[in-house]
Amino acid sequence: MNILVINAGSSSLKFQLFNMNDESVLAKGKVERIGMDSSLVCYEPAGKPEEQEVAEILEHTTAVRKVLQMLVHKRHGVLESIDEIDAVGHRVVHGGESFPSSVIVDEDVKREIRRLFDLAPLHNPAHMLGINAVEENLPQTPQVVVFDTAFHQSMPAASYLYPIPMVLYRKHKIRRYGFHGTSHAYVSDRAAKLLQKPLDQLKLITCHIGNGASCTAVWNGKSYDTSMGMTPLEGLMMGTRSGDIDPAIVPYAMGKEDLTLGEVNSMLNKHSGLIAISGISSDMREILEAMEAGDRGAKLAFDMYEYRLRKYIGAYAAAMNGVDAIVFTAGVGENSAALRGAVCGNLTFLGIEFDEAANLSRDRGERRITTEASRVQVLVIPTNEELVIARDTHELILARTNVV
């Protein structure tokens, strides 16, 4: 079975085509600057050089059509016909309480995703564009939606409720939802295999640290608590997001600076975090380079970033009354030895015995960066959210076929 995985943004579309017989990637790529006459199409068939093309792609339906044309191209295509695509899986950021697991797309599902637009106004509308675009191009091909929030639906009420009037939850579903669920689920499963222990007998803290970042307490294979909240703004300090702040700062700043609600929302989501404190960049690589050159703002940004991550790890160890392993994943988590070293160097009270040589290794695969004697193991596991989406899609389509 061939599964096409799509992650649609407002002006971009990323894709991977999987052969589920061996879970290999047949091709991958992206379409950027959708809506412009200079859109960039990047396409990389397995084992071959990347192809790039500039084209006029004014909306997502054309973007999907272009992707399909690349997949069946006579010279660099990987399929004979688009009929060889058995199903399409989509990433959808917010499923609210409506979707505790992945589902096959139908009219009811699309209607509910639209109803949830208010909870993820930057993401869910873009995902719907992708779903509709596939429907236009592949009307007979089943589609599946996989939600970032679904993994966290196992959280108990004490974790997901906010201490505000309950009427706001009952009427408007204001609560913690959490995000990066496919990533946290994937690395938790991989951690159990690396540790050679059953997932349902482990206490894990998974740290998805990219430009957006979240930390999750995974207890016996289920999300027990997570740092992102009703939106992806809460929690850790991130590249451009503030993370946790005193909520009273919002009306105070609005009054002092004569800011609108939209302006303060933009400030907290796009102009805070690393970029705000360093004054240099939201990219951890550039922050580290500036630190080495003696930049004090970059050093302060790094220290705040590391400190806030470490606080969450400590809090989740307390929440679960212990921890067996800590997992680093995503762009910064997988690639920044400096951040991992700083965090772990300040968690020795947990019994962490750090292996600096393993941490500094150029190996980009799964690995342990603590000694075997370490009471708490620390792992680096590259995430694979697209594979999770492909697996869920494959499983649902097979189940439907068997029922039919």
C-alpha positions, 0 to 999 in steps of 0.5 A, a space after each residue: 500500500 502506498 500512502 501519501 502524507 501531506 502537511 499543508 500550511 497557509 502558503 506551503 505544502 510538504 509531502 512524503 510518499 511511503 511504501 507501507 510494505 517496508 515503510 520506505 520513503 519513495 519520494 518527498 518534497 515541498 511546495 513553497 510560496 503558494 499564492 505567488 507566480 514564483 512558487 518553489 517546488 522541491 522534489 526528491 525521489 528516493 536515491 536520486 538528486 533533488 529536483 527544483 522548479 519555479 512555477 505559478 501556483 496560486 492555490 493548494 489544488 494546483 499545488 497538489 496537482 503539481 505534486 502528483 505530476 512529479 510523482 508520475 513524471 516519466 523521468 523522475 517519477 516513482 509511480 506509473 499512475 496516481 491510481 497507485 496512491 491508496 490513501 492520503 494522510 494529513 497532519 491536522 494540528 487541533 482536534 479539540 475533544 472531538 478527535 481522541 484518535 485519527 479518523 477517516 475523512 467524511 463530511 462530518 469530520 470536515 464539518 467538525 474540523 471547521 468548527 475548531 478553526 477558532 482553536 487553531 486559526 493559523 493551522 486548521 484552515 490551512 489543513 482544510 485547504 490541503 484536504 479539499 485540494 486532495 479531494 479535487 485531485 483524487 476524488 476516489 482516494 480515501 483520506 485520513 486526518 491525524 491530530 497533534 492533540 490526539 495523543 494528549 487526550 489521555 491526560 487526567 482532568 487535573 492536568 488539562 483543566 485550568 483553575 478558572 471558572 468551569 463555565 469557560 470549559 463547559 461552554 467554550 472548551 477552554 482547557 489544555 490540549 497539547 501539541 506535537 502529539 505524533 512526535 511525542 508518541 513516536 519517540 516514546 515508543 522508540 525509547 521503550 524499544 531502545 531501553 528494552 522495556 515495555 512502554 506501559 511500564 515506563 515513566 518518560 519525559 519527552 522533549 520536542 525542542 524545535 523552533 516550537 517546543 514542548 515537553 510531555 510527561 509520558 506515564 505508562 505509554 500515555 500522555 499525563 501532562 504536557 507543556 503546550 496548552 489550549 494553544 501552542 503558545 504556553 509552556 517552554 520558551 521557544 524561537 519566537 514564542 514567549 511560553 509561560 508568562 504572567 497573564 496580567 502582562 497582557 492587559 498591562 502591556 496593552 495599556 502602557 503601549 496602546 496595543 491592540 489584541 492582535 498586536 499583543 498576540 503577534 508580540 507573544 507568538 512572533 516577536 518573543 522567545 529567543 529572538 526577543 532576548 538575544 536580539 539576534 535570531 530565533 535559530 539556536 545555531 545562530 544563538 550558539 555562534 553569537 555566544 561563542 563570540 561573547 555576545 551577552 544577549 545570546 548568552 542570556 537567551 540560551 540560559 533562559 531557554 535551558 533553565 525553563 526546559 530544565 524546570 519542566 523536566 523537574 516538574 514532570 519528574 515530580 508529577 510522575 514521582 520519578 522518571 526512567 528516561 528523558 528523550 530529546 528530539 526535533 531540530 534543536 533537541 537532536 542537534 544541539 549538544 550544548 543544550 543537552 549538556 547544559 540541561 543534563 549537567 544541572 539534573 545530576 540530582 536525578 542520578 544522571 551520569 552523563 556521557 559527554 563523548 556520546 553527546 558530542 558524537 556526530 552520529 545523528 541516529 538514535 543513541 544513549 548519551 548517559 552511562 549504563 550505570 545512570 539511574 535515569 537514561 537520556 536518549 536522543 531519538 530523531 522524530 518521524 511524525 510523517 511515519 506516524 501519520 502514514 502508519 495511522 492511515 494504513 491501519 485505518 484503511 486496512 481496518 475499513 477494507 476488512 470490515 467491507 
